Amino acid sequence: MTTDHLTSPFGGPTEELPVMTAGEIDFAAIQRSDEFVRLRARLRRFVFPVSALFFAWYLVYVLLAAYARSFMSTELFGEINIGMLLGFLQFVSTGAITVWYVRFARTYIDPVSDHIRSQAGVADE
Amino acid sequence: MTTRVLAAGATGNPTLNTAVFLAFIVITLYVVYRASHANATAADYYAAGGNFTGVQNGIALSGDFLSAASFLGISGLISVYGYDGFLYSVGWVVAWLVGLLLIAERLRNTGRFTVGDVMSYRLRQRPIRAAAATATMVISFFYMLAQMAGAGGLVALLLNVHSRTGQSLVIVVVGIVMVLYVLVGGMKGTTWVQIIKAALLMVCITMITVFLLGKFGFSLSSILRTAAQSSPKGAAVLGPGTEYGASGTTRLDFVSLALALVLGICSLPHVLMRFYTVPDALQARRSVVSATWVLVVFYLCTLVVGFGAMALVGTNTILNAPGAANSAAPLLAFRIGGPVLLGLVAAVAFATILAVVAGLTLAASASFAHDIYASVIKHGDADPKTEVRVARLTAIVVGALAIGGGIAVNGQNVAYLVALALALAASANLPTMLYTIFWRRFNTTGALWSIYGGLGSCLLLILFSPLVSGSATSVFRGMDFHWFPLSNPGIVSIPLSFVFGYLGTWLSREPADEAKQAEMEVRALTGIAPNTRSSGEHQQTAS
């Protein structure tokens, strides 16, 4: 029983799928397939620019905090100043990107990767 | 360490405090014991058999961060430096995007127990595993120092222990209890402790926040005003610069720290290892998402708690308490809820330290047993039972080292120490992880250059920084051999590590293993289970 992960010494998470049915998966062929190439391109077109975006926005915030003190200390309403507001906006943008990515992955990534996986002969759990 | 005695009763009744918190330890140890009843295999011990759900793991992940560093360290920094402390919170939250977008799912799909699993997937096993394990152990050690320093300060406050010897003794006891958690509980027990404690901590901090807001008429503005009035620095605490604005060097230091924060958090081995406790990539994604939400709420509360402590307790009282800035949150708890709330907050904070240190010990010992003992020494032929035994032995050694280190750094601000661990993690792990997942050409030489180059340059810069010598708060106060001006080396060592990885890859002209690269990339994106177990490691037949 290869599926019994409790008795398999190195039955880590990945081995819960029956190893035998995976048989001889031709990873190179999958990597060359149109479907996979599109999946990879799609994912990269999302994660790289979005990573660059949040990183740049974070750096702007940090540099402002370090080098533009009087600007950051400008009071907006009550004791809340621009620095506080920008800090909150970092929280907001992090939440927004998280939601955005989850939606993106659910719509464009998960169905395709599920399909490739089922094509490869590995049953979904 | 300050020897000044607090006003009588400022920290309540030590007996009551101790009772609340012993009760907590007994309860959690019992949970750990129950949870770990079937810790039969290596997979159970390191990765809880991959059986946690995304949300459970997300709460546990956030538990790793709702640690001494955040709850005590950051609220303390805010209570002393105001806005500059808040800057830490922002880095802590934004950092999760690195994990979400680039790392978590890919890692879950390609590794099993350790960072070394992913790094060595398509590269030469033994040298890479040795490098990855070295990095993991160094990073975990630094992170652990921070937690031990926090534990010392906290218990000192709670039990009103002022002498250096007494606090050292406390650190020893803390260390022993935490090793017990790991030995008995493994990953499953550790995860459950994280979940329980994260929930309790969130309840605590939300209650304190709501109470504070209520006291000030639900106006953040009014808390800020009162805080600024009671601070010796006045209104300046509401803007950036009270801590980092002094000179060009300190500003650059702050930028360096910010980089280490945002890039380091999702490169920490004990965080990465958490992604193995869930069954698939989707659950890994859910983990990050849940952790992000919990942390957003938490750090917004920290802002209120920090300024609240500044307003109600006062910066000077905080700085004079045992544990200095680290004791802001417990002092505030005492101020608003008396000894019971103090006992509760301190118990939760203490449990936090225990759980985080247990996680770190686990990461370090897993890395040694799985990457160095099983793969490098035994060439992948280790008996899994022996491997777990080695992991447990390593946990004891790591615990002992952490105790020694913790005593040495007792009194340093927890958040500073954590920032060093983050710089190390971002320098040693991040470039190799990203390159191996996303850059086809990347090879073994590149990885070795990047891991050792990043780790080495970072350690070297720390050694010659003002944190170690040459300033009033250095570890070696009498000596001065520092030449690197910044206390956080991230701004130099992180880019350097990326460059090392790139140069090493190109200069060695060693071709990447195309077949393994294909396998890794396909698995990373789709989660297809492996063909055969990779490259001869762990050729154990199922019993």
Interface residues (C-beta under 8 A of the other chain):
Chain A: M1 T2 D4 H5 L6 T7 S8 P9 F10 G11 G12 P13 T14 E15 E16 L17 V19 A22 G23 E24 I25 F27 A28 I30 Q31 F36 L39 R40 L43 R44 V47 V50 S51 F54 F55 Y58 L59 Y61 V62 L63 A65 A66 Y67 R69 S70 M72 S73 F77 G78 E79 I80 N81 G83 M84 G87 Q90 F91 T94 G95 I97 T98 Y101 V102 A105 D110 S113 I116 R117 A120 V122 E125
Chain B: A38 A40 T41 A42 A43 D44 Y46 A47 G49 G50 Y83 F86 L87 S89 V90 G91 V93 V94 W96 L97 V98 L100 L101 L102 R108 R112 F113 S219 L220 S221 S222 L224 R225 A228 A236 L238 G239 P240 G241 Y244 G245 R251 L252 F254 V255 A258 V262 Y276 V278 P279 D280 L282 R285 V288 V289 T292 W293 V296 Y299 L300 P384 K385 F438 E514 A515 A518 E519 E521 V522 R523 L525 T526 G527 I528 A529 P530 N531 T532 R533 H538 Q540 A542 S543
